[in-house]
Amino acid sequence: MNRRKHARVQKKMAVIYKVMAGDEFETVSPDIERKRNVESEDISTSGMQLICDESLDPDRIVRLDVKLGGTDELVTFAEVRWVRKDESIKKYRIGLEFLVVKEDHINSIKKITGE
């Protein structure tokens, strides 16, 4: 049974993320200050999956910069919903739920997902 509310498609995109401190959206966590360049596995209008070298704690907030294609870039915040180690690729799969997405970004994502 598919519990997803929105169409999700596999899509490799360049993503930069920063882990935020606690529940605050403006403060980057002091222990995790650096930006990380990763790649997405899939995307929908409500979230995306990242492939990462390191694990993140569920419920953490991250700031995302996602290259959607062309000049479209999604800059938003997301919550880590789940984390799974994928032994076949020796990386972590991280499921994110977008917290804030502008209407024009939703439209760009819908073009990608075919919604």
Buried (B, 14 or more C-beta within 10 A) or exposed (E): EEEEEBBBEEBEBEBBBBBBBEEEEEEBBEEBEEEBEBEBBBBBBBBBBBBBEEEBEEEBBBBBBBBBEEEBBBEBBBBBEEBEEEEEEEBBBBBBEBBEBEEEBBEBBBEBBEE
